[in-house]
Structures are given as structure tokens and as C-alpha cells.
Amino acid sequence: MRLLSPSLSAVALVALAGWLVGCGAESTAQVTSHVSGRLTIRADADSLSDFSDFEVIIASNLRGDLDTLAVSVTDAEGRFSMGVRAQDRGIYPLMISRGGQTLTIEEIVIADGDSVRVTAAFPLDGRAVRIVSKENAAWSAYKNTKAQYNNGVLELVQSNPDYSEQDMGRLLGQTSSILWSLQQTYPGTFGSMVANAEAAVMMEGWDDALAVSRAAEISQTHPSKVEIVRAVRRSVARLSGQGAAVAFIRSHITGEDPEKDAAL
């Protein structure tokens, strides 16, 4: 019995590839964001009210080497503010440290024109770092939906070893619908763009007609277009035969992007 669509894991990797986008020392920044906030120490951990010297770093991981995009140090009130310039919109590591000790590493979306507010009280002890902006709200919604899906799969498998494909298909369909709806809730965001791709691809093999119709609505310039086409061509083949699948792939070879054309 099939637990997960093979193509789903492929697009999940595409989503996580945001960790790998970054700005090299000689590259030209394409997106500019602003990050500010306040970091404090909980009163039950330290009675002093000096919250200075928290170091906040936003980095990239380009070719395996960390590259600092922006760094700021808190004042006595724990406040910090910095502009961030990056080569691409995407997910970047946000690292908070003090006294040479790394306190937490988070995910932050850096997108052009987005203003992000970061707040936290240390030690966290399981509490969340609040990262607030339109782009980061969309990313949180995407991650929460995926977490609920993973929990749903685990619960289904553990509670009912003899579950049916219909049960799994129902869970996939619900998750896919939520992911697809993020484009209405958070239009134009990085999170909704990633969610769109997964919403189409995760239906491959479960509801092929829906996978094809959703793929048709995704822009030709979507960064994951190659992965989407590769997955959905299997749906086209099941619905209309291999000839139609070949025609589907050829229809996406536009001559405008030689690298994507070669991959297809």
C-alpha cells in the first residue's frame, strides 16, 4: 500500500531549498527587507533588566559556506533593527546568540519590501520565537499544514494498520485543499507559492484530474515548474496516454529558459 506520493517528497525538497538560496560576496542583491524586534531575558531566569549584547544574524548557505547577510546587536532594552539584502526571496537561517553561545536557529522568510518583527524571551524552554510579517505568516501556515498532515499520516497508520487507500486519499485531499487555499489568504507570498506546487503535485496518483487542472493554473515562471511538470506528466499519462504526456512536457519547453528546457 502506498503511504506517500513519491512526487510529494520531491517538491518538499524544493520547498526546503530556500535554505540554500543566498547572497554571495560579489553578487547583486535582488530583495531588500527590514528586520527589527526585541529580545529579553525572563525575570525568573535573571532579575537584571539589561538585555544588551544579543547578536542577531541572518545568513545564507551558498555552496555550503555560511555567508552573513545582516547582523545586529541589541541595546540595553533588548531592541535591534537591521536592513537585509539578499539575492533571492526565500527561507534563510536566523541565528540568535549571546556571549558566544547560540541560543536558537530559526527560519525566516526574506522577501522584497517585507518588514519583519522578531520577539522572544530567553531561555525559551519550548516557547516560540515570534517572527511576524505577511510573508512569515504565510510560511507558518504552510509549515503548520504540513505538520498536521504528517501527524495525520502517523495517526492513521498507528491507529488502523489496515487503513485503506481511500482513507489516505481523503487525508491527502484535505491537506491539498488547504495548501491550495493559501494563495487566497496570503496572495503573492513565498509560502503560498510553495504551497501551490505541493497542492498540485501531491494529488498525482490520487486525483490525477485535479493534479492536471491545478498545474495548469501555476505560472510558467514558478521556480518549481520543472518538478511540477515532471510529476504531473504521470497524471496526464494515466488519464490520456503516453502520447499526451509527451505533448504535455513539450508544451512547457518554451525556449525562454534553456536550463529548464534541458531539464524537461
Phi, psi and omega per residue, in radians:
M1 nan 2.480 -3.040
R2 -1.542 2.075 -3.130
L3 -1.465 -0.757 -3.054
L4 -2.383 2.549 3.047
S5 -1.188 2.233 3.137
P6 -0.964 -0.634 -3.095
S7 -1.240 -0.391 3.137
L8 -1.094 -0.765 -3.125
S9 -1.131 -0.546 3.129
A10 -1.128 -0.782 -3.126
V11 -1.264 -0.526 3.064
A12 -1.050 -0.666 3.105
L13 -1.159 -0.624 3.096
V14 -1.091 -0.710 3.120
A15 -1.080 -0.764 -3.108
L16 -1.282 -0.218 -3.139
A17 -1.138 -0.220 3.047
G18 -0.994 -0.494 3.091
W19 -1.094 -0.408 -3.037
L20 -1.645 -0.188 3.131
V21 -1.348 2.582 -3.124
G22 -3.058 3.125 -3.061
C23 -2.005 2.026 3.100
G24 -1.345 2.945 -3.035
A25 -1.087 -0.508 -3.064
E26 -1.905 0.115 -3.104
S27 -1.498 2.825 -3.133
T28 -1.678 2.174 -3.109
A29 -1.129 2.385 -3.114
Q30 -1.902 -0.435 -3.121
V31 -2.231 2.530 3.135
T32 -2.268 2.222 -3.135
S33 -2.272 2.989 3.088
H34 -2.289 2.296 -3.121
V35 -2.176 2.249 3.101
S36 -2.506 3.018 3.112
G37 2.882 -2.888 -3.140
R38 -2.508 2.269 3.114
L39 -2.065 2.298 -3.091
T40 -2.297 3.067 3.047
I41 -2.012 2.330 -3.133
R42 -1.092 2.468 -3.097
A43 -1.068 -0.554 -3.134
D44 -1.309 -0.178 3.117
A45 -1.764 -0.522 -3.119
D46 -2.777 2.162 -3.091
S47 -1.359 -0.249 3.131
L48 -1.239 2.614 -3.114
S49 -1.923 0.434 3.070
D50 -1.663 1.905 -3.077
F51 -1.897 0.457 -3.119
S52 -1.353 2.910 2.985
D53 1.250 0.293 2.856
F54 -1.286 2.244 3.106
E55 -1.761 2.209 -3.124
V56 -1.997 2.098 -3.104
I57 -2.162 2.324 2.940
I58 -1.925 2.165 -3.020
A59 -2.182 2.925 2.991
S60 -2.109 2.935 3.083
N61 -2.229 1.539 -3.075
L62 -1.847 2.081 -3.119
R63 0.979 0.588 3.053
G64 1.492 -0.071 -3.129
D65 -1.911 2.313 3.091
L66 -1.220 2.382 3.124
D67 -2.293 2.153 -3.112
T68 -1.347 2.141 3.094
L69 -1.567 -0.638 -3.123
A70 -2.769 2.583 3.113
V71 -2.519 2.483 3.109
S72 -2.559 2.645 3.127
V73 -2.120 2.362 -3.084
T74 -1.237 2.651 3.027
D75 -1.523 -3.008 -3.073
A76 -1.068 -0.460 3.103
E77 -1.523 -0.037 3.129
G78 1.510 0.210 -3.083
R79 -1.600 2.568 3.071
F80 -2.561 2.809 3.139
S81 -2.763 2.397 3.134
M82 -2.762 2.592 2.978
G83 -1.543 2.583 -3.125
V84 -2.209 2.216 3.071
R85 -2.058 2.251 -3.101
A86 -2.417 2.784 -3.105
Q87 -1.318 -0.589 -3.053
D88 -2.399 2.643 2.940
R89 -1.231 2.367 -3.141
G90 2.949 -2.876 -3.098
I91 -1.693 2.285 -3.128
Y92 -2.254 2.691 3.046
P93 -1.287 2.321 3.007
L94 -1.948 2.024 -3.071
M95 -1.987 2.277 3.112
I96 -2.068 2.223 -3.129
S97 -2.440 2.883 3.068
R98 -2.695 2.329 3.138
G99 1.048 0.551 3.129
G100 1.423 0.015 -3.135
Q101 -1.863 2.196 3.085
T102 -1.288 2.132 -3.091
L103 -1.614 -0.615 3.130
T104 -2.890 2.661 2.993
I105 -2.202 2.131 -3.072
E106 -2.078 3.000 2.993
E107 -1.751 2.374 3.072
I108 -2.367 2.412 3.059
V109 -1.522 2.227 3.017
I110 -1.917 2.068 -3.112
A111 -2.453 2.614 -3.044
D112 -1.041 2.223 3.074
G113 1.420 -0.054 -3.114
D114 -1.421 2.400 3.090
S115 -1.954 2.125 -2.983
V116 -1.967 2.404 3.086
R117 -2.002 2.187 -3.109
V118 -2.058 2.206 3.086
T119 -2.388 2.564 3.120
A120 -2.885 2.660 3.025
A121 -2.128 2.171 -3.070
F122 -1.816 2.662 -0.067
P123 -1.211 2.580 -3.047
L124 -1.185 -0.760 -3.129
D125 0.841 0.837 3.099
G126 1.573 -0.188 3.109
R127 -1.298 2.729 -3.085
A128 -1.577 2.593 2.898
V129 -1.425 2.191 -3.127
R130 -1.472 2.101 3.109
I131 -2.127 1.829 -2.914
V132 -2.011 2.133 2.982
S133 -3.036 2.952 3.109
K134 -1.056 -0.809 -3.118
E135 -1.121 -0.737 -3.102
N136 -1.312 -0.466 3.021
A137 -1.151 -0.702 3.112
A138 -1.127 -0.723 3.138
W139 -1.155 -0.679 3.098
S140 -1.107 -0.725 3.121
A141 -1.093 -0.719 3.098
Y142 -1.089 -0.849 -3.108
K143 -1.134 -0.681 3.130
N144 -1.122 -0.707 3.120
T145 -1.105 -0.754 3.119
K146 -1.142 -0.673 3.130
A147 -1.128 -0.718 3.105
Q148 -1.119 -0.672 3.107
Y149 -1.112 -0.825 3.141
N150 -1.071 -0.714 3.097
N151 -1.137 -0.662 3.122
G152 -1.120 -0.718 3.100
V153 -1.095 -0.797 -3.129
L154 -1.081 -0.768 -3.139
E155 -1.128 -0.715 -3.141
L156 -1.103 -0.792 -3.100
V157 -1.188 -0.714 -3.085
Q158 -1.321 -0.631 -3.070
S159 -1.454 -0.427 -3.074
N160 -2.522 1.481 -3.122
P161 -1.008 -0.386 -3.128
D162 -1.780 0.510 -3.124
Y163 -1.048 2.720 -3.100
S164 -1.719 2.862 3.055
E165 -1.114 -0.484 3.091
Q166 -1.127 -0.673 3.097
D167 -1.096 -0.802 3.131
M168 -1.150 -0.710 3.125
G169 -1.090 -0.631 3.111
R170 -1.130 -0.755 3.126
L171 -1.131 -0.759 3.096
L172 -1.071 -0.751 -3.130
G173 -1.097 -0.745 3.119
Q174 -1.098 -0.787 -3.133
T175 -1.133 -0.761 -3.141
S176 -1.057 -0.704 -3.141
S177 -1.125 -0.715 3.120
I178 -1.142 -0.784 3.129
L179 -1.065 -0.741 -3.122
W180 -1.135 -0.560 -3.096
S181 -1.291 -0.252 -3.120
L182 -1.118 -0.394 3.114
Q183 -1.204 -0.435 3.040
Q184 -1.434 -0.659 -3.101
T185 -1.311 -0.704 -3.102
Y186 -2.263 1.165 -3.046
P187 -1.079 2.408 3.035
G188 1.348 0.099 -3.101
T189 -1.557 2.812 3.093
F190 -1.083 -0.742 -3.134
G191 -1.062 -0.741 -3.136
S192 -1.227 -0.523 3.094
M193 -1.142 -0.786 3.095
V194 -1.128 -0.750 -3.130
A195 -1.076 -0.690 3.116
N196 -0.985 -0.827 -3.115
A197 -1.071 -0.816 -3.124
E198 -1.170 -0.662 -3.129
A199 -1.047 -0.600 3.103
A200 -1.371 -0.876 -2.986
V201 -1.218 -0.605 -3.080
M202 -1.217 -0.207 3.075
M203 -1.511 -0.170 3.111
E204 -1.070 2.162 -3.128
G205 1.600 -0.210 3.139
W206 -2.000 -0.825 3.047
D207 -2.447 1.464 -3.009
D208 -1.109 -0.636 -3.140
A209 -1.109 -0.710 3.126
L210 -1.187 -0.693 3.106
A211 -1.035 -0.768 -3.122
V212 -1.173 -0.765 -3.100
S213 -1.162 -0.661 3.114
R214 -1.223 -0.717 3.127
A215 -1.040 -0.605 -3.138
A216 -1.145 -0.421 -3.122
E217 -1.546 -0.159 -3.114
I218 -1.516 2.356 -3.057
S219 -1.018 2.546 3.072
Q220 -1.100 -0.389 -3.105
T221 -1.596 0.086 3.119
H222 -1.028 2.314 -3.098
P223 -1.009 -0.446 -3.114
S224 -1.794 0.369 -3.060
K225 -1.021 -0.684 -3.138
V226 -1.073 -0.810 -3.134
E227 -1.128 -0.662 3.123
I228 -1.119 -0.833 -3.118
V229 -1.109 -0.742 -3.136
R230 -1.052 -0.684 -3.123
A231 -1.309 -0.828 -3.019
V232 -1.265 -0.378 3.097
R233 -1.081 -0.457 3.074
R234 -1.187 -0.634 3.069
S235 -1.142 -0.740 3.122
V236 -1.071 -0.713 -3.136
A237 -1.101 -0.751 3.135
R238 -1.162 -0.617 -3.100
L239 -1.383 -0.707 -2.949
S240 -2.304 0.033 3.103
G241 1.738 2.914 -3.062
Q242 -1.172 -0.566 3.111
G243 -1.070 -0.742 3.113
A244 -1.153 -0.620 3.122
A245 -1.130 -0.725 3.097
V246 -1.100 -0.762 3.122
A247 -1.110 -0.642 3.112
F248 -1.068 -0.804 3.129
I249 -1.118 -0.791 -3.102
R250 -1.096 -0.533 -3.133
S251 -1.179 -0.307 3.137
H252 -1.757 0.041 3.037
I253 -1.611 1.735 -2.942
T254 -1.740 -0.288 -3.071
G255 1.468 -0.081 -3.114
E256 -1.532 -0.386 -3.135
D257 -2.378 1.625 -3.075
P258 -0.992 -0.606 -3.107
E259 -1.171 -0.786 3.104
K260 -1.189 -0.686 3.121
D261 -1.049 -0.749 -3.139
A262 -1.133 -0.676 3.137
A263 -1.130 -0.678 3.117
L264 -1.254 nan nan
